[in-house]
């Protein structure tokens, strides 16, 4: 198997891994009974930031594992993977907010399948960037310096901004197409609980399910995207 094909297969595999692992991290905080350390890698609210965080960590893990098997087949390895980790959240946010802005302007309810497609598009685009960089000749620029800067910035951001979120719409809880004025770890998760819960007396309280927004009113005056 030639190097380009081998690297392509690894990057395609990364798309499936990140999509699956990221989707699981959407529910991990609740499934661990809101265990604070899990907030480092799992989504703690419905903000755009928390959703991109779910895809950053699996992508980083894949990059470390892939290095063991493809380091002799790739050029510019850590720079290429760094660019993938930057490209994915950037494209997801730009495409997502663009789509949501269009949806509300047109009076069309956002489509969950289309939003999931945006996620796949962002992950796939990131891995395509990775493949392009890994399969080209060694770059003349000091890739180690740029890669180090990219990893430092992203690691610090994705490790800390859940716990000290800026009061900016990208970090604001956006539940059922409504900004709630909440940021980071929420004070009360009961309104957003998806799975059934057993209390200390053994009583079962049903959750709302993964499609809990299905019956949420769409035409609320407070529903809007604040892009400025």
PyMOL commands that set and color helices and strands:
alter all, ss='L'
color gray80, all
select helices_A, chain A and resi 3-31+36-40+48-70+77-106+112-134+143-160+169-171+190-192
alter helices_A, ss='H'
color red, helices_A
select strands_A, chain A and resi 172-175+178-183+197-198+204-205
alter strands_A, ss='S'
color yellow, strands_A
deselect
rebuild
show_as cartoon
